[in-house]
Amino acid sequence: MTLPTRYFIDLTQPEIAAQLAHNPLILLPAGSVEQHGAHLPTGTDIYAANVVSHAVAERMDGLVLPGGPLGVTPMHMPFEGTLSLSPATYMGLVKDTCVSAASHGAKRLLIVNWHEGNSASLSLTAESLHREHGLSVVICHACYVAAELYGPDCGGLTHGGEIEALAVLACRPDLVHLDRVERSSDHDHGHHMDKLRRTPTFQPILTDIRSIAPSGWYGTPENATVTKGERMIVDIAEKIAAEAQDIFDQLDQVQGGTREFSKLRKTA
């Protein structure tokens, strides 16, 4: 069916009912509200998650739930502009949102995350949504997909750098102020600390973002443009859509369908 938008909150009840009956796929954007220097909005992460989710939903024929702007981001609390939820509050919000959609017929859930601080909470919640509510769940850390595709050309995945500027330029260029770029923290130190916390073997717990970037951000966003941002979102969305579809199909084969799995759990 043809929808005017993929955003759940912009659609009518009949449109949502018909779409879920046609394809029971929902996407949940996950981001945060935190400082990104003087040149990017505090909602950078949720803007990025939303625009990527919508582009993926168009390709996979799904609906984008209102994930809510807030996430788990205590590391950024030393700077004004940051709003952080406790893990328990965030997990409850994500779970209740997705359970509501599941009660209306949603069966597949793709979580599109742009904020690393949400990762642990999302993993635990996804486990519950699958085992207790029968959803087939896939989590995609879209920021890492962006780093894989555009990191070599944009100085890597940095906090407040070009990749994040591109994501906001693709949807809200009026909120990007490249003329205000100033006081980027040392790139070598920032990259070293980010590499330290992104390994699969060890996960150091950092007190706050100043351990990575004393100014609160680092990177080189000066060359970001709307055209490049729009192209980046298309590239990210196409990669996520193709791989997520393949993963969901494989899950259906090995798990025999999530509704049947849920029934087996209840009778065991």
C-alpha positions as CSV (number, residue, x, y, z in Angstrom):
1,M,0.0,0.0,0.0
2,T,1.1,3.6,-0.5
3,L,1.6,5.7,2.6
4,P,2.2,9.5,2.8
5,T,4.8,8.9,5.4
6,R,6.3,6.0,7.4
7,Y,6.1,7.8,10.8
8,F,3.5,6.1,13.0
9,I,2.4,9.3,14.7
10,D,1.7,11.0,11.4
11,L,-0.7,8.3,10.2
12,T,-4.4,7.6,10.9
13,Q,-5.7,4.5,12.7
14,P,-7.1,2.9,9.5
15,E,-3.8,3.5,7.7
16,I,-1.8,1.9,10.6
17,A,-4.2,-1.1,10.8
18,A,-4.0,-1.7,7.1
19,Q,-0.2,-1.4,7.0
20,L,0.3,-3.8,9.9
21,A,-2.0,-6.3,8.2
22,H,0.0,-5.9,5.0
23,N,3.5,-6.1,6.6
24,P,3.8,-6.4,10.4
25,L,7.2,-4.7,10.5
26,I,7.9,-1.9,12.9
27,L,11.1,0.1,13.4
28,L,12.1,1.9,16.6
29,P,14.6,4.7,16.3
30,A,16.9,5.0,19.4
31,G,18.9,8.1,20.1
32,S,19.5,10.7,22.9
33,V,19.5,14.3,23.8
34,E,23.0,15.5,24.6
35,Q,25.5,18.3,23.9
36,H,27.2,18.2,20.5
37,G,29.2,21.4,20.7
38,A,28.1,24.8,19.4
39,H,27.4,23.7,15.9
40,L,25.0,20.8,16.2
41,P,21.6,20.4,18.1
42,T,21.3,18.4,21.3
43,G,18.9,16.1,19.4
44,T,21.6,15.1,16.9
45,D,21.4,11.4,17.8
46,I,17.6,11.1,17.6
47,Y,17.4,13.1,14.4
48,A,19.9,10.7,12.9
49,A,18.1,7.7,14.2
50,N,14.7,9.0,12.9
51,V,15.9,9.9,9.4
52,V,17.7,6.6,8.9
53,S,14.7,4.7,10.3
54,H,12.3,6.4,7.9
55,A,14.6,5.7,4.9
56,V,14.9,2.0,5.9
57,A,11.1,1.8,6.5
58,E,10.5,3.0,2.9
59,R,12.8,0.2,1.6
60,M,11.4,-2.5,3.9
61,D,7.8,-1.4,3.8
62,G,7.5,-0.8,7.6
63,L,6.3,1.7,10.1
64,V,8.6,3.9,12.3
65,L,7.4,4.1,15.9
66,P,7.9,7.2,18.0
67,G,11.0,6.1,19.9
68,G,11.1,9.2,22.0
69,P,14.1,11.5,22.0
70,L,15.7,10.5,25.3
71,G,18.3,7.8,25.9
72,V,20.8,6.7,28.5
73,T,23.7,9.2,28.4
74,P,25.1,9.9,31.8
75,M,28.6,10.4,30.3
76,H,27.4,13.8,28.8
77,M,25.7,15.1,31.9
78,P,28.6,17.4,32.9
79,F,27.5,19.6,29.9
80,E,24.3,21.6,29.8
81,G,21.8,20.5,27.2
82,T,22.0,16.8,28.1
83,L,19.0,14.9,29.4
84,S,19.6,11.3,30.5
85,L,17.2,8.5,31.5
86,S,18.1,5.8,33.9
87,P,18.5,2.4,32.2
88,A,15.4,1.1,34.0
89,T,13.2,4.0,32.8
90,Y,14.6,3.7,29.2
91,M,14.0,0.0,29.1
92,G,10.5,0.4,30.3
93,L,9.7,3.0,27.7
94,V,11.1,0.9,24.9
95,K,9.3,-2.2,26.1
96,D,5.9,-0.6,26.6
97,T,6.1,1.1,23.2
98,C,6.9,-2.1,21.3
99,V,4.5,-4.3,23.3
100,S,1.7,-1.9,22.4
101,A,2.5,-2.2,18.7
102,A,2.8,-6.0,19.0
103,S,-0.7,-6.1,20.5
104,H,-1.9,-4.5,17.3
105,G,-0.3,-7.1,15.1
106,A,3.4,-6.2,14.8
107,K,5.6,-9.2,14.5
108,R,9.0,-8.0,13.4
109,L,11.0,-5.2,15.2
110,L,14.0,-3.5,13.9
111,I,15.7,-1.2,16.4
112,V,17.8,1.5,14.7
113,N,20.2,2.9,17.3
114,W,22.5,5.9,16.9
115,H,23.6,6.3,20.5
116,E,26.2,3.9,22.0
117,G,25.0,4.5,25.6
118,N,21.7,2.8,24.7
119,S,23.3,-0.5,23.6
120,A,23.2,-2.5,26.9
121,S,19.6,-1.4,27.7
122,L,18.4,-2.2,24.2
123,S,20.0,-5.6,24.2
124,L,18.2,-6.6,27.5
125,T,14.9,-5.1,26.3
126,A,15.1,-6.9,23.0
127,E,15.6,-10.2,24.7
128,S,12.4,-9.6,26.8
129,L,10.4,-8.5,23.7
130,H,11.3,-11.7,21.9
131,R,10.9,-14.2,24.7
132,E,8.0,-12.7,26.5
133,H,6.0,-11.1,23.6
134,G,7.0,-13.2,20.6
135,L,8.5,-10.4,18.5
136,S,11.3,-11.2,16.1
137,V,13.9,-8.6,17.0
138,V,17.0,-7.3,15.2
139,I,19.1,-4.4,16.6
140,C,21.1,-2.3,14.2
141,H,23.7,0.2,15.5
142,A,23.3,2.6,12.6
143,C,26.1,4.8,13.8
144,Y,28.5,1.9,13.2
145,V,27.1,1.4,9.7
146,A,27.7,5.1,9.0
147,A,31.3,4.7,10.3
148,E,31.9,1.7,8.1
149,L,30.6,3.4,5.0
150,Y,31.7,7.0,5.6
151,G,34.3,6.9,8.3
152,P,37.3,6.7,5.9
153,D,36.1,9.9,4.1
154,C,34.8,11.8,7.2
155,G,37.5,11.3,9.8
156,G,35.8,8.3,11.5
157,L,32.8,8.3,13.9
158,T,33.5,11.2,16.2
159,H,31.2,13.0,18.6
160,G,30.1,16.1,16.8
161,G,32.2,15.5,13.7
162,E,31.3,15.2,10.0
163,I,29.2,12.0,10.1
164,E,26.9,13.4,12.7
165,A,26.7,16.8,10.9
166,L,25.7,15.0,7.7
167,A,23.0,13.1,9.4
168,V,21.3,16.3,10.7
169,L,21.9,18.1,7.5
170,A,19.9,15.4,5.7
171,C,16.8,16.1,7.7
172,R,17.1,19.5,9.6
173,P,19.7,21.6,7.9
174,D,18.4,24.7,9.7
175,L,19.7,23.2,13.0
176,V,23.3,22.9,11.8
177,H,25.6,25.9,12.4
178,L,29.0,25.1,10.7
179,D,29.9,28.8,11.1
180,R,30.0,28.2,14.9
181,V,32.5,25.3,14.7
182,E,35.2,26.0,17.3
183,R,37.4,24.3,19.9
184,S,37.5,20.8,18.6
185,S,39.3,18.6,21.1
186,D,42.5,16.8,20.0
187,H,41.7,14.3,17.3
188,D,44.5,11.8,18.1
189,H,43.4,11.6,21.8
190,G,39.7,11.4,20.8
191,H,40.3,8.6,18.3
192,H,42.5,6.7,20.8
193,M,39.8,6.8,23.6
194,D,37.0,5.9,21.2
195,K,39.0,3.0,19.9
196,L,39.6,1.9,23.5
197,R,35.9,1.7,24.3
198,R,34.7,0.2,21.0
199,T,36.7,-3.1,21.1
200,P,34.8,-6.4,21.3
201,T,37.0,-7.7,24.2
202,F,37.1,-4.9,26.7
203,Q,34.7,-2.1,27.7
204,P,36.2,0.5,30.0
205,I,33.7,2.7,31.9
206,L,34.4,6.4,31.4
207,T,33.4,9.0,33.9
208,D,32.3,11.5,31.3
209,I,32.8,12.7,27.7
210,R,35.7,14.9,28.8
211,S,37.8,11.8,29.1
212,I,37.5,11.6,25.3
213,A,37.1,15.3,24.4
214,P,37.6,18.0,27.0
215,S,35.6,20.5,25.0
216,G,32.7,18.0,24.7
217,W,33.3,17.2,21.0
218,Y,35.9,16.5,18.4
219,G,36.0,16.1,14.7
220,T,36.1,18.0,11.4
221,P,32.5,18.8,10.3
222,E,33.4,21.9,8.2
223,N,33.1,20.1,4.9
224,A,29.7,18.6,5.5
225,T,26.9,19.5,3.0
226,V,23.2,18.8,2.6
227,T,23.9,16.9,-0.6
228,K,26.5,14.6,1.0
229,G,24.2,14.1,4.0
230,E,21.3,13.0,1.8
231,R,23.6,10.6,-0.1
232,M,24.9,9.2,3.2
233,I,21.4,8.4,4.5
234,V,20.5,6.6,1.3
235,D,23.7,4.5,1.4
236,I,23.2,3.7,5.1
237,A,19.5,2.8,4.6
238,E,20.1,0.6,1.6
239,K,22.8,-1.4,3.5
240,I,20.6,-1.7,6.6
241,A,17.5,-2.7,4.7
242,A,19.2,-5.4,2.7
243,E,21.0,-6.9,5.7
244,A,18.1,-6.7,8.1
245,Q,15.7,-8.3,5.6
246,D,18.1,-11.2,5.2
247,I,18.5,-11.6,8.9
248,F,14.8,-11.6,9.5
249,D,14.3,-14.2,6.8
250,Q,17.0,-16.4,8.4
251,L,15.4,-16.0,11.8
252,D,12.0,-17.1,10.5
253,Q,13.7,-20.3,9.1
254,V,15.5,-21.3,12.2
255,Q,12.9,-20.2,14.8
256,G,9.8,-21.3,12.9
257,G,8.0,-18.0,13.4
258,T,8.0,-15.9,16.6
259,R,4.3,-16.4,17.4
260,E,4.8,-20.2,17.4
261,F,7.9,-19.7,19.6
262,S,5.9,-17.6,22.1
263,K,3.2,-20.3,22.3
264,L,5.8,-23.0,23.0
265,R,7.3,-20.8,25.8
266,K,3.9,-20.5,27.4
267,T,3.1,-24.2,27.3
268,A,6.5,-25.3,28.4
